[in-house]
């Protein structure tokens, strides 16, 4: 019988831009093992690359993580 994969621990982050009205924010889920570089890429994806496609679709395709 095959072993079940280990379930990754996930951090749910609420990220918001300061001094912007109306509020602009995103909620993302990333593995606790994420590097600072990976977290940077996720934040870039969900905020600034949204003009080419939806932010959640881009983050999933770029990182494989649910947003």
BATIPA-198117 format. One record per atom (N, C-alpha, C): x, y, z; atom name; residue in one letter. Coordinates in steps of 0.02 Angstrom, whole numbers, plus 32768, in hexadecimal, padded with zeros to 4 digits. Example, Ala and Ser with C-alpha at 12.3 -4.5 7.8 and 13.67 -1.06 7.14 Angstrom:
<recs>
      u      v      w   martor   nuti
   8294   7EE4   8186        N      A
   8267   7F1F   8186       CA      A
   8294   7F5B   8186        C      A
   8282   7F90   8162        N      S
   82AC   7FCB   8165       CA      S
   8285   8002   818A        C      S
</recs>
This chain:
<recs>
      u      v      w   martor   nuti
   802A   7FC5   8000        N      X
   8000   8000   8000       CA      X
   802D   803E   8000        C      X
   801D   806E   7FD5        N      X
   8044   80AC   7FCF       CA      X
   8039   80D8   800C        C      X
   806E   80FA   8020        N      X
   8069   8129   8058       CA      X
   8047   8169   8041        C      X
   8020   8186   806F        N      X
   8000   81C6   805F       CA      X
   8035   81FD   8063        C      X
   8031   822F   8036        N      X
   8061   8266   8038       CA      X
   8058   828F   8078        C      X
   808F   82AB   8090        N      X
   808C   82D6   80CC       CA      X
   8065   8316   80BB        C      X
   803A   832A   80E7        N      X
   8014   8367   80DD       CA      X
   803F   83A3   80F0        C      X
   8046   83D2   80C2        N      X
   8070   840D   80CE       CA      X
   804D   843D   80FE        C      X
   8073   845C   8128        N      X
   8057   8490   8153       CA      X
   8053   84D0   812B        C      X
   801B   84F2   8130        N      X
   800C   852C   8107       CA      X
   8004   856A   8133        C      X
   801F   85A2   811B        N      X
   8013   85E3   813B       CA      X
   7FE3   860A   8110        C      X
   7FAD   8623   812E        N      X
   7F7E   864E   810A       CA      X
   7F90   8696   811B        C      X
   7FA1   86BD   80E8        N      X
   7FB8   8702   80F1       CA      X
   7F84   8733   80D5        C      X
   7F77   8767   80FA        N      X
   7F4D   879F   80E3       CA      X
   7F7E   87D8   80D5        C      X
   7F83   87EC   8096        N      X
   7FB4   881F   8081       CA      X
   7F8D   885B   8068        C      X
   7F9B   8896   8082        N      X
   7F78   88D2   806C       CA      X
   7FA9   890A   805E        C      X
   7F94   8936   8031        N      X
   7FBC   8972   8020       CA      X
   7FA7   89AA   804F        C      X
   7FD7   89CD   8069        N      X
   7FC8   8A05   8096       CA      X
   7FB7   8A44   806F        C      X
   7F90   8A6F   8090        N      X
   7F7F   8AB2   8076       CA      X
   7F5D   8AB1   8032        C      X
   7F32   8A7F   8026        N      X
   7F0D   8A79   7FE8       CA      X
   7EC3   8A74   7FFA        C      X
   7E9A   8A9B   7FD9        N      X
   7E51   8A98   7FE2       CA      X
   7E32   8A90   7F9D        C      X
   7E05   8A61   7F93        N      X
   7DF1   8A2D   7FC3       CA      X
   7E2A   89FC   7FD0        C      X
   7E24   89D7   8005        N      X
   7E58   89A8   8019       CA      X
   7E66   8975   7FE1        C      X
   7EA6   8967   7FD8        N      X
   7EBB   8934   7FA8       CA      X
   7EDF   88FF   7FD1        C      X
   7EC6   88C1   7FCF        N      X
   7EE4   888C   7FF5       CA      X
   7EDC   884A   7FD1        C      X
   7F05   881A   7FE5        N      X
   7F01   87D6   7FCB       CA      X
   7F0B   87A6   8005        C      X
   7EEC   876C   8000        N      X
   7EF8   8737   8030       CA      X
   7F18   86FE   8009        C      X
   7F50   86E5   8021        N      X
   7F74   86AF   7FFF       CA      X
   7F86   8679   8031        C      X
   7F8D   863D   8018        N      X
   7FA5   8605   8041       CA      X
   7FE6   85EC   8023        C      X
   8018   85E7   804E        N      X
   805A   85D0   8038       CA      X
   8074   859B   8069        C      X
   809C   856D   8052        N      X
   80BA   853C   807F       CA      X
   80E8   855F   80B2        C      X
   80EA   8545   80EF        N      X
   8116   8562   8122       CA      X
   815F   855C   810F        C      X
   816E   8530   80E1        N      X
   81B3   8527   80CB       CA      X
   81C8   8557   8094        C      X
   819C   8585   8082        N      X
   81AB   85B4   804B       CA      X
   81E7   85DF   805C        C      X
   820F   85EC   8029        N      X
   8247   861A   8032       CA      X
   822E   8662   802B        C      X
   8257   8691   803F        N      X
   8246   86D7   8037       CA      X
   823E   86E8   7FED        C      X
   8267   86CB   7FC3        N      X
   8262   86D6   7F7A       CA      X
   821F   86BD   7F60        C      X
   820A   8682   7F75        N      X
   81C9   8666   7F60       CA      X
   8190   8692   7F77        C      X
   8193   86AA   7FB6        N      X
   815F   86D6   7FD0       CA      X
   815E   8717   7FA8        C      X
   8198   8732   7F98        N      X
   819C   876E   7F6F       CA      X
   817A   8763   7F2B        C      X
   8187   872B   7F0C        N      X
   8169   871B   7ECB       CA      X
   811D   8717   7ED0        C      X
   8104   86F9   7F05        N      X
   80BB   86F4   7F0F       CA      X
   809C   8739   7F16        C      X
   80BB   8763   7F3F        N      X
   80A0   87A7   7F49       CA      X
   80A1   87CE   7F08        C      X
   80D7   87C9   7EE3        N      X
   80DB   87EA   7EA2       CA      X
   80A3   87D1   7E74        C      X
   8099   8790   7E74        N      X
   8067   8772   7E49       CA      X
   8020   878A   7E58        C      X
   800E   878B   7E98        N      X
   7FC9   879B   7EA9       CA      X
   7FBA   87E6   7EA7        C      X
   7FEC   8811   7EA8        N      X
   7FE0   8859   7EA5       CA      X
   7FF0   8878   7E62        C      X
   802A   886B   7E47        N      X
   8041   8894   7E0F       CA      X
   803E   8871   7DCB        C      X
   8035   8832   7DC9        N      X
   8031   8810   7D88       CA      X
   7FE9   8801   7D76        C      X
   7FBA   881C   7D9B        N      X
   7F73   880E   7D90       CA      X
   7F59   882D   7D50        C      X
   7F7F   885B   7D31        N      X
   7F66   887B   7CF4       CA      X
   7F69   884D   7CB8        C      X
   7F8E   8816   7CBB        N      X
   7F92   87E8   7C82       CA      X
   7F63   87AD   7C89        C      X
   7F4F   879D   7CC5        N      X
   7F1E   8769   7CD2       CA      X
   7F07   8770   7D1B        C      X
   7ED7   8749   7D2F        N      X
   7EBE   8751   7D73       CA      X
   7EF5   873F   7DA5        C      X
   7EF6   8761   7DDD        N      X
   7F2D   8758   7E0D       CA      X
   7F2E   8711   7E28        C      X
   7EF4   86F3   7E38        N      X
   7EF6   86B0   7E55       CA      X
   7F0D   867D   7E21        C      X
   7EF8   8684   7DE2        N      X
   7F0F   8655   7DAF       CA      X
   7F5A   865C   7DA3        C      X
   7F73   8698   7DA3        N      X
   7FBB   86A3   7D98       CA      X
   7FE2   8684   7DD2        C      X
   7FCD   8690   7E10        N      X
   7FF2   8676   7E49       CA      X
   7FF2   862A   7E48        C      X
   7FBB   860B   7E35        N      X
   7FBA   85C2   7E32       CA      X
   7FE9   85A8   7DFC        C      X
   7FE9   85C8   7DC3        N      X
   8013   85AE   7D8D       CA      X
   805D   85BD   7D9B        C      X
   806C   85F4   7DBC        N      X
   80B1   8606   7DC9       CA      X
   80CF   85DF   7E04        C      X
   80A5   85CD   7E35        N      X
   80C1   85AF   7E72       CA      X
   80A4   856B   7E82        C      X
   8069   855B   7E67        N      X
   8049   851D   7E79       CA      X
   8024   8521   7EBB        C      X
   8022   855A   7EDA        N      X
   8002   8561   7F1B       CA      X
   7FBC   857D   7F12        C      X
   7F8E   8568   7F3D        N      X
   7F4A   8583   7F3B       CA      X
   7F4B   85CB   7F56        C      X
   7F22   85F3   7F38        N      X
   7F1D   8639   7F4E       CA      X
   7ED4   8646   7F5F        C      X
</recs>
